[in-house]
Amino acid sequence: MRILAGQYKGVIIGPGTGRHIRPTQSLVRKSVFDQLGPLDGHSFTDLFAGTGIMGFEAASRGADPVVLVENHPGRVRRLQQTKSRFRDTTVNIVSQDVWRFLPHIEELDRVYADPPYRQYTFEECHSLVKLVLEKLQPAGVFFLELDQIVPELEADEVRTYGKTAVHKWIADR
């Protein structure tokens, strides 16, 4: 996977190992970052970071700081290795479960969550949305990538890319 744009355009991010690794497709990344626009002056949080491709793409496009939240020890080590290539941006790697991380955060700005497909129930996804939206600062944006459209989540917008559905919320408070 390559960083698509920005300061680190072209930098290769390794795909990681394991059968449960499913990096966000470049088409989805391009669309999300086109919707976000310039990231200078914004923070970016990548929940269920995996390879970290969304967070590193945000770093390349000017987001600072970038927070990558991942609880799998092998993936965290890989994120630490990759982080060394992004010296001009504050990239913080949080080795913690998302559900433990979110209650301790005061505010979120730009957020992307890509939980492992079919690992969480609707109720857990709904709880995740509620937690993030409670922490989202005014004009903050939250994207949730799932393998299906879930109308009950009441997203402001949903876009599909093949078998991927990206739900989007914009804070209005």
Residue pairs with C-beta under 8 A, 6 or more apart in sequence:
1 12
1 13
1 14
1 15
1 23
1 26
1 51
1 53
2 9
2 10
2 11
2 12
2 13
2 26
3 9
3 10
3 11
3 13
3 56
3 57
3 60
4 26
4 29
4 30
4 33
4 57
4 60
5 33
5 57
5 60
5 61
6 57
6 59
6 60
6 61
6 62
7 60
7 61
7 62
7 88
8 56
8 59
8 60
8 85
8 86
9 60
11 56
11 60
11 85
13 23
13 51
13 52
13 53
13 56
13 82
14 51
14 78
14 82
15 21
15 23
15 51
16 23
16 50
16 51
16 75
16 78
17 74
17 78
18 74
20 116
21 50
21 51
21 75
22 50
22 114
22 116
22 117
23 50
23 51
23 53
24 32
24 53
24 54
24 112
24 114
24 145
25 161
25 162
25 164
27 161
28 145
28 161
28 164
28 166
29 53
29 54
29 57
31 159
31 161
31 166
32 54
32 112
32 143
32 166
33 39
33 57
33 58
33 61
35 141
35 168
36 42
36 110
36 141
38 61
38 62
39 58
39 61
39 62
39 63
39 110
40 62
40 63
40 64
41 62
42 62
42 63
42 109
42 110
43 63
43 64
43 65
43 66
43 67
43 108
43 109
43 110
44 54
44 55
44 58
44 59
44 63
44 65
44 66
44 67
44 109
44 110
44 111
44 112
45 55
45 66
45 67
45 69
45 105
45 108
45 109
45 110
45 111
45 112
46 52
46 54
46 55
46 58
46 66
46 67
46 68
46 69
46 112
46 114
47 69
47 98
47 101
47 102
47 111
47 112
47 113
47 114
47 115
47 128
47 132
48 69
48 70
48 98
48 113
48 114
48 115
48 116
49 55
49 68
49 69
49 70
49 75
49 79
49 93
50 70
50 75
50 114
51 75
51 78
51 79
51 82
52 68
52 70
52 78
52 79
52 82
52 83
52 93
54 112
54 114
55 66
55 67
55 68
55 91
55 112
56 66
56 82
56 86
56 91
58 66
58 110
58 112
59 66
59 86
59 89
59 91
60 86
60 89
63 89
63 110
64 89
64 90
65 89
65 90
65 91
65 92
66 89
66 90
66 91
66 92
67 91
67 92
67 93
67 94
68 79
68 91
68 92
68 93
68 94
69 94
69 96
69 98
69 101
70 76
70 79
70 93
70 94
70 95
71 95
71 96
71 97
71 98
73 95
76 93
76 95
79 93
80 93
83 91
83 93
94 101
98 113
98 115
98 128
99 128
102 128
102 131
102 132
102 135
103 131
105 135
106 135
107 135
107 136
107 137
107 140
108 132
108 135
108 136
108 137
108 140
108 142
109 136
109 137
109 140
109 141
110 140
110 141
111 132
111 136
111 140
111 141
111 142
111 143
112 142
112 143
112 145
113 128
113 132
113 142
113 143
113 144
113 145
114 144
114 145
115 125
115 128
115 146
117 146
117 147
118 147
120 128
122 150
122 152
125 144
125 146
125 150
125 153
126 152
126 153
128 144
129 142
129 144
129 153
129 167
129 169
132 142
132 169
133 142
133 169
133 171
136 142
136 169
136 171
137 171
138 171
138 172
138 173
139 170
139 171
140 170
140 171
141 168
141 169
141 170
141 171
142 168
142 169
142 170
142 171
143 166
143 167
143 168
144 153
144 155
144 166
144 167
144 168
145 164
145 165
145 166
145 167
146 164
146 165
146 166
146 167
147 163
147 164
147 165
148 165
149 158
149 160
149 165
149 167
150 165
150 167
153 167
155 167
155 168
155 169
156 168
156 169
156 170
157 167
157 168
158 165
158 166
158 167
158 168
159 165
159 166
159 168
160 166
